[in-house]
Amino acid sequence: MSSGKPSSTLSPTQRIPGESAWTTNVRL
């Protein structure tokens, strides 16, 4: 939702390990 992460859960370290971590929590 930030830039272009369709599957944050699949690639937690796609961009930022911290950002993706909290982003996945919020979505779930």
C-alpha positions, 0 to 999 in steps of 0.5 A: 500500500506504500509503494507497490507491495502486493504480497507483504506476507510473502516478501517481508524483506522486499523493501524494509524489514521493519515497515513490512512487519508492521504493515502486515500486522495492520493488514491482518 
